[in-house]
Amino acid sequence: MTSILVVVGAVALTYGVDYLVLRVRAATNRNAYGSVTVNHYTAVLQKNGKTTLTFDPPQPWTCVNSLFPHQGWLPCWYLNRHPDQRTDI
């Protein structure tokens, strides 16, 4: 039980420090946000069981230069590794 609390505490501390570093970078205008070109497409499931894909043109998405997602933005390292974003309808 204590090992679980230690892990949860370490993750919470890491998240807090990551958020604090992001806020300091944003306040001092030092590379807090980035931009990654993302290929977005929508997958629509039809009544007959087939899926129709609708591709949008590549667009730059705002991201945060941090370890975890903050302020509604995904981390830039994640978007660089996953540039294809899918929305299922």
Secondary structure as GFF3:
##gff-version 3
##sequence-region A 1 89
A	DSSP	alpha_helix	2	27	.	.	.	ID=ss1
A	DSSP	beta_strand	33	45	.	.	.	ID=ss2
A	DSSP	beta_strand	51	55	.	.	.	ID=ss3
A	DSSP	beta_strand	59	64	.	.	.	ID=ss4
A	DSSP	alpha_helix	76	81	.	.	.	ID=ss5
A	DSSP	beta_strand	84	88	.	.	.	ID=ss6
###
